[in-house]
Amino acid sequence: MSGKGETVSGIVGYVGKKDSLQLLFDGLTRLEYRGYDSSGIAFKNGSGIEVYKTPGSLKDLQKMLPTPLPIITIGIGHTRWATHGAPSTANAHPHTVKGVSVVHNGIIENYRELRTELEAAGHVFSSQTDTEVVPQLIARYLDRGLPIDEAIQHAVAHLRGAYALGIIHEGTPETLFAVCNNSPLVIGIGADAQYLASDVPALLPYTRNFIHLEDGHMAVLRSSGVDLKHVDSREPLPLEGKIVTNNWTPAMAEKQGYDHFMLKEIYEQPQGVMDTLREWLDDTNRLMDEMGISGTIRDLRRLHIAACGTSYHAGLVGRYMIEKFVHLPVAVDIASEFRDMSPIIPKGTVLITITQSGETADTLAAQRVAKENGARTLTICNVVGSTTTREADSVLYTRAGLEIGVVSTKAFTAQLAALSLLGIALGAKKGKISDLEIRTLKPFLLDLPGLIRQALQTDEKVREIAKTLAGAKSMLYVGRGINYPVALEGALKMKELAYIHADGYPAGEIKHGPIALIEEGVPVVFLATIDGLHERILSNIEDVRARGGRIIVVTDSPAAFRNKADDMIVVPATHPALVPFVTIVPLQLLAYHVAVIKGCNVDQPRNLSKSITVEDKCHNTGCSYSRFCRTSIACAAITPDEKKSIAHKVVRLLHLSNWEQMSAASLLESSGQELGKAVHQEQASKGLSTCFVSPY
Ligand code: G6P
């Protein structure tokens, strides 16, 4: 568990006396579990740098490589999870400019400014990525006569944001360079070869000795060894104490020491929130311009949010935030309801969809319905280039990174980060929130990653409480105000993961029904932060206590609830509009630990899918969506290209274990019958019932 940003894309590098290109390819294969949408390799041949890239899988990349695979002495490889620019050959890494080839993980925040400056100076870009500014900058300094290591140092001095960089240069054929800031890089130490990777598993077959490169350090790798220096100095740094031995097995390493992807993702929340915020926090005005909202801000009358599952709960929290900051009415609907109820969409409405995957069929349908009815559409999404992002008028990306656990955690807090940004940006543009208020709020937002880390320290305490809940048949989660949607989300986690019936309620509603369920020992989780509403929560607690309910309080003010609870979980205090960022954390952990104690399948709970991309009524000509949904391979109206893209998505989203053998193209032969079969076999092998409805 390094404190660094967890990146999704993968980096591999090699410099040695002689090895097959297979080594780089195998390294990338070992990072495949992280997910990616494109891949590429660059290596030095006799005369220069040879580059192979594809928007497809590693299998597709393999088909492009020369056979037999050449022997190389230096090379870099990358699996990309798109952040800036859709998956395409041009946007895949490595990016090569004038003999400098670069792979990059992370986000270069100031790439727009750098690109504008470089273009004005005559540099021609060939991709839409933030990454390409790096080789362009290095090339600029090489043109000015600097040696490669100094050119890299000068280039890096311009970069703001998170980056892990692997760099090779055709004029310096024996040296591989690495630099990082807030994005991890490890150097594998060998006898006569050195290795580079974003993640330990890639290198485990070659070495167990690693240097975890520190922020602001630069590593110079040659077959004979590694030199370290500060990125702004020529002085070498001592290697003593920097080399660590790692005894992870490859399986452990994938999860970076965590038992489950879900737990790893819960712990990645500080990074996801920070990455989402920092892209725009200093420039909310430009955010509005990019959303295309600036020009029409006067006409903006109403916001309507549509989403499913956890994303819907984020929308409910977003309503509190936006109404507070923008003083505009915000309606929030479950996407399937929105689309079924012929919604009224008055002029001046912006429809916001919130979706981790960007592929949820109901959310997409809601977006389409809104568009057809003349609303402007904005999607808050975690997957670059996904369908909602292609169809919406504007996109606000969350930067949670790939979420592998079926049950959503880090996407939720990243969505809250995006919604708080949106609230502040809209509020400022509408003149509803003053500069002073924004200046007051910003430190609270910037503190969030640290506060989430503090909330994660409740883990041990939560695990103890979980032991007492494994036998529960039913639970209630209760909150007031902005904590009410958190109660809904906490209950959803418990249902999804531990299969315990759980309901979320606004505290004021308990006496209107749910109190009838309370009998001796029924667990009730109260979200009770000090916000002016806690007095009323106290009286709700008394009501439940009087009937024998078992009371678990999540609070930032333990003194106010002393002697009122059977168990208390203390989270840090924050701004009242940001409380859900911390109150959700122990609820995610609680559901996780109860599920583990009960022996449930944490990363793939029964009957659930990561992304519900296919609708159960969409069967050929019986398709229920007017004008056809076009989101199912069974839809009569679908084009071959759409079908192909769905096949790719399904293959990726369902994590088919045998997908390497079944490229999306082959799955599509015989009109998708293979695809249907593969999905069913996969579900059966996991003991799942058929939640992916297929007509085959
Ligand atoms: C499925 C997942 C949930 C997710 C929901 C919405 O039900 O199991 O975890 O919240 O879809 O997904 P989206 O990708 O649109 O956020």
Boltz pocket constraint, residues with backbone or C-beta under 6 A from the ligand:
constraints:
  - pocket:
      binder: B
      contacts: [[A, 308], [A, 309], [A, 310], [A, 311], [A, 354], [A, 355], [A, 356], [A, 357], [A, 358], [A, 359], [A, 360], [A, 363], [A, 406], [A, 407], [A, 408], [A, 608], [A, 609], [A, 610], [A, 611], [A, 612]]
      max_distance: 6.0
